[in-house]
Structures are given as structure tokens and as C-alpha cells.
Amino acid sequence: HHDNTSALQAATDALPAGGTLALGPGNYVIDPERSLRLRSRTRLAMDPETRLVARANAAPRAYVLLIEGVHDVEVSGGRIVGDRDHHLSTAGEWGHGIMVRGAESVLLRELHIARCWGDGISVGGISGARVTPSRDIRIEDVVCTGNRRQGLTIGRSRNVRVLRSHFLATRGTLPGCGIDIEPDPGDSAEDIAIEACTLRGNHGAGLQVYARGRRIAVRRCIIRGNRGDGVLIRGGEQCTIEDND
């Protein structure tokens, strides 16, 4: 497979503020150890038949798309295919389809993310002397299926909205949840809304809130057929669970 990472990175870096990188149908191979790094005030718009395919690697941490320390980013359409079926080691659990870290005003919509070594999507903060959480993140009409660790991890963040999305068939390493709200120590996940989503067939819990989660609302979701709990809340504060099946 030809590696398209450098060419796509150059195209992304050349975008003006407010610019869009449009990708047509076909396979584009991304080296997750380098990642395609998105920039502030840009959009990645993919055709429904666009596939970003993770190059096989042995890295414990590697991301197909990295949205780090930037703001006003949108990713839409297309598919991301992870490397779990071809991963070159057994170590690590952080081979994610999309990593959002310390970013603001990010919209992820109409995406299909499957077969990642770690999470389909992970949202978290940048560590350092002062933690920079992600803020104002929207995930809409997304499918995360067959990923190894979680469909979606929500870590150190503020104001995350997850709407009309499907988190399915996660299994391979713990905790194996559809959605896991589990910030690392030192900060919290606050003001999270999960609405009209389907969490089904996951090896762990459908939804897990594990410590340091505050003001979390789960409404009108279908949470069925998970091997663990439908909803597990451990050390969460001000959680609202209503009108779910």
C-alpha cells in the first residue's frame, strides 16, 4: 500500500483559514505513528466511500487522525479502518481512530470507525504543568464498531455532546465499553450529554462513568445486549439517566 500520510499532511498544512480538504472515494493509507494532524479553522470532508486505512504498526500509542491543541475543526463523512487485524505487537491499547486532545470547538459527524487497536474515538486533555481539557466537542451520526478497547472514551473535557451515534461490538481488551467516561487523575469530565445513541453488543458496559465525571445526562438511548452492565456509574456526580431502553 502506498502511504498517503505525507501528501495529505501537506495538503492540510496548505489550507487557508476556513479551508476544506475534500477527499474523494478510495483508500488512503495513514501511518498512525505520524497521524494526519488537523489544523485550526479547517475541515476534512470525505466522501461516504472514502476510507482512511491505518498502516499496520507495533506502536502502543498511534492515531489515524490527531486533533490536538487546535480549535474550530470539522471532520465529516468517510470511514476510518484501524489496524487491529494486522497490528504488529500485542502491547498497548491506545491505537485510536480519532484522538481529540486539548482541542476546542470540534465537530465529528457522519463517520464510520471500525477495527481500531484502541478506541474508535478518544476525547481528552493535554497533560503538563496545567491540564488543558478538550472543550465544546460534538459527535453526531457516527458509528464506532468492532474496536478493541472502547467505542468512545471521554476523558478530561468540558461540554461534550454525543448525538444519534452507534457504539457497537467493542471487545478485545478491558474495559471494552461502548462509551467510557473516565478522565485520568488530575482533572474531570464535565457537562456531557449522550442522546439518542445505541450502545449494543459491547463486551463490557454499554456506558461506564468511572470517577471524576460530573453533570452527565443520558437520554433516549438504546442500551441492549452488552455483556457487562447496561450503565455503570462509579463515583460520578449529578448524573441523569432518563427515557432509555
Secondary structure, DSSP 4 states (H G I P E B T S, - for coil): --B-HHHHHHHHHTPPTTEEEEE-SEEEEE-TTT-EE--TTEEEEE-TTEEEEEPP---SEEEEEEEES-EEEEEESSEEE-STTT-S-S--SEEEEEEEES-EEEEEES-EEE--SSEEEEEE-B-SSS-B-EEEEEEES-EEES-SSEEEEE-SEEEEEEES-EEE---SSTT-EEEEE-PPTTS-EEEEEEES-EEES-SS-SEEEEEEEEEEEEES-EEES-SS-SEEEEEEEEEEEES--
